[in-house]
Structure formats: structure tokens, C-alpha cells
């Protein structure tokens, strides 16, 4: 047993200190980033905000809308090969720049991946997604996937420590997903006691990844545009969103009407709801590690996207960053005991 004495921080523990700026308007800020990836050597240009590969968020409909703003979607892994074929045959050709096909690490997962790529070799991104990225089996599957698809961009996770980020990058990943337990419908920290405060995880994992030329995604924990700005300020290359993109027209989840009000169901992918849907229930050897909630219906996701992008541009003007890439270099975090005046928050 060992205790680390250093304090680890989440988004709520800090704010970004403003700095003198020469920018006259938010319109002068560019949120586009250009990346060349470590192992595939592929390049990408876009706004590095992602919809999570949850079936209530990472839908084909979400991808079509986000791509119009150069945002990315990790499509959830429960679409069939036939559904992929139908979608790609009708979607704009450039959609492949802004989507990833998600997969687990089982034999059937690998088989479906092969089937989809055989029909649509133009797909560029693979997201290998498991809750625990520390297993030897996961690393072996990553290595096999890199060998099978040498030119594809591979996203792999989730982990929260620098040494494992390095392991995944050296095993074939281009981008590593960082986050265990911070999501709004994740109960891993409660059920298992395992996790890592997200801001500190980003800082430490980004340092490890950038040292060898890789990238990271901050996955989970953002509840406001300000949290997204903090994630980028801490060194995240991409920020992945679940709850913030739930409840929209383009989101998955059942539409529910209660007392004349509309809601959409939103749940973690390790919840009883998800396992009932895809695995016939929660296996006896494990526990549910996710919540199921009803999110007030928010309408089309476009308005939420514009709000997020507007907030991020505003952050950049407060610290004098003309480009999103500059934000981390111009970020100074200050420790705080409170974030906002909540007198009118009900």
C-alpha cells in the first residue's frame, strides 16, 4: 500500500487567470487545430471537440450535425455493419474526416471492424474503447489492430496515468482517451473506489503523450463551456463530451413525456440499462457502474454547439490566445474555493 501526498485537482478546483490581450474581438480567435498523428502519420484539421461513443450521444445524426462545424463524433459501437453501410452510402464524403468507428476488444468486435472496413476502406479513425485501459488483453488487442490497420488513426483508452499513456502510444495508439470516473452518468468511483481527478489526469497524461509525439483526449467531467476551456488549458488535444450533448434531437435515448414536459433518456454504457439492452442484463460477476437519468429535451444540438464554441473563443480572448493551440501556453490556473455566485440558482 502506498499513499501519494500530492493534491490532485478537478475542474471545480481551479479558474483561469486573465492576462493582457491584444485581441479586439472573439471573432479573431481560431479554434481549428492541425495534427499529424504519431503511428499512422495521418493528418487532421478541425475543431477538436468530440461527441462520446455512447449510444445516447455518438449517433449518426449527431455526427452529421457536428461535422458541419468541423467537430468530431466517436460513433457508438452498437451499430451493425449494415447500418454503417447505409449511413456511409448517403452521408457527405467528407464525413469520414469527423467520425471514428468504435469497437470493443472481443473476437466479434474485431470481425465487425473488418467487415465495415472491407466495405468502406475510406474510414480513417478507429476508437478502441474499454472502461479499464490497464489490462494486458487491451494492449494486445491494440497491437493487433495497429498491425491490421497500419494507416488508420487509432484512439485508445481509457487511462489516467502518464506511464500507461506512453505504453498505449508505443503499442500503436495515435490518441489516448484520458478519464476514469468523471462522467455525469458514471458511478465507477463510487462502486470501485478507483479514479483520478480529471484536471490533474489531463496535465500529467498530456505531458507524457506530448513527450513522445502523441495526443490525448480529455474524456468526461465537463459540465460547462468553461470546463472545456480548462481541459484545453491543461493540455488536452481533444475534449470529449457526453452529458453536454445529451437530450438533443440528434441524441439517442428514448423520448419521454412527463406532465407535458419532454425528456430524453441518458445512461452510462456500463449501466444496467445499457447492459440490459446489449448484453441481456448485468452479469453475476460484475456490478452496474453507470446511472440512467432523464434529461430535459434541449432541441437541436446546433445551439449548444454555438454556445460551447462562443464560450471557448471568449476564454481565448481573456488570456490573449489568438489560436486554440496557444491556450495551454497562456493558461495559469488559480486554486479556488468557489466558482460562481449561486444566489439565483434556485
ABEGO torsion letter per residue (X at the ends): XBBBABBBBBAAABBBBBBBBABABAAABBABBBBBBAAAGBBBBEBBBBBBBBAAABBAAAAAAAAAAGBBBBBBAABBAAAAAAAAAABBAAAAAABBBBBBABAAAAAAAAAAAAABAABABBBBBBABAABAAAAAAAAAAAAABAABBBBBOBBABAAAAAAAAAAGBABBBBEBGABAABAAAAAAGBEBBAAAAAAAAAAAAAAAGBBBBBBEGBABAAAAAAAAAAGBABBBBBAAABGBAABBEBBBBBGGBBBBBBBBAABAAAAAAAAGEBBAABBBABBBBBBBBAEBAAAAAAAAAAAAAAAAAAAGBABAAAAAAABBBBBBABABBAAAAX
